[in-house]
Amino acid sequence: MPEAIQPTALSTPLDDYLREVVQTLHAAVNQGMRRAADDPRAASPQISDCEEIIGVIMAGDVPEWLSPG
């Protein structure tokens, strides 16, 4: 049986941050899909928001994400 990974001091705040990011991304996608059903061009702001959110995550700057402020 594989050994369980123990949480670190960083894991809880990182999990919380990423949960918030996923919820924000989910909301942007839902809003964009509703708008795209009526007019695909109207979803452009939500698509840009999603691209920005994914770009931040892919950059992987964890210290910046978790810094206060």
C-alpha positions as CSV (number, residue, x, y, z in Angstrom):
1,M,0.0,0.0,0.0
2,P,1.4,3.5,-0.9
3,E,2.5,5.7,1.9
4,A,0.2,8.6,2.7
5,I,1.5,12.1,2.0
6,Q,1.5,14.2,5.1
7,P,0.1,17.7,4.9
8,T,2.6,20.6,5.2
9,A,2.1,24.1,6.6
10,L,1.7,25.3,3.0
11,S,-0.9,22.7,1.9
12,T,-4.0,24.2,3.7
13,P,-3.6,27.8,2.5
14,L,-2.7,26.5,-1.0
15,D,-5.7,24.3,-1.1
16,D,-7.9,27.2,0.0
17,Y,-6.5,29.5,-2.7
18,L,-6.8,26.9,-5.4
19,R,-10.4,26.1,-4.3
20,E,-11.3,29.8,-4.7
21,V,-9.6,29.9,-8.1
22,V,-11.5,26.9,-9.3
23,Q,-14.8,28.4,-8.1
24,T,-14.1,31.7,-9.8
25,L,-13.2,29.9,-13.0
26,H,-16.3,27.8,-12.8
27,A,-18.5,31.0,-12.3
28,A,-16.8,32.7,-15.3
29,V,-17.3,29.7,-17.5
30,N,-21.0,29.4,-16.5
31,Q,-21.6,33.1,-17.2
32,G,-19.8,32.9,-20.5
33,M,-21.8,29.9,-21.6
34,R,-25.1,31.6,-20.8
35,R,-24.0,34.6,-22.8
36,A,-22.6,32.6,-25.7
37,A,-25.9,30.8,-26.1
38,D,-27.5,34.2,-27.1
39,D,-24.5,35.8,-28.8
40,P,-21.1,34.1,-29.0
41,R,-19.2,37.4,-29.1
42,A,-20.8,38.5,-25.8
43,A,-18.8,35.8,-24.1
44,S,-15.5,37.4,-24.9
45,P,-15.0,39.1,-21.5
46,Q,-15.6,35.8,-19.7
47,I,-13.2,33.9,-22.0
48,S,-10.6,36.6,-21.3
49,D,-11.2,36.1,-17.6
50,C,-10.7,32.4,-17.9
51,E,-7.5,32.8,-19.9
52,E,-6.2,35.1,-17.2
53,I,-7.1,32.8,-14.4
54,I,-5.5,29.8,-16.1
55,G,-2.4,31.9,-16.9
56,V,-1.9,32.8,-13.2
57,I,-2.2,29.1,-12.2
58,M,0.1,27.9,-14.9
59,A,2.7,30.5,-13.9
60,G,2.8,28.7,-10.5
61,D,4.0,31.7,-8.4
62,V,2.8,30.1,-5.1
63,P,4.5,32.6,-2.8
64,E,2.7,35.5,-4.6
65,W,-0.6,33.7,-4.2
66,L,-0.2,33.2,-0.5
67,S,1.3,36.5,0.4
68,P,-1.0,38.7,2.6
69,G,-2.5,41.7,1.0
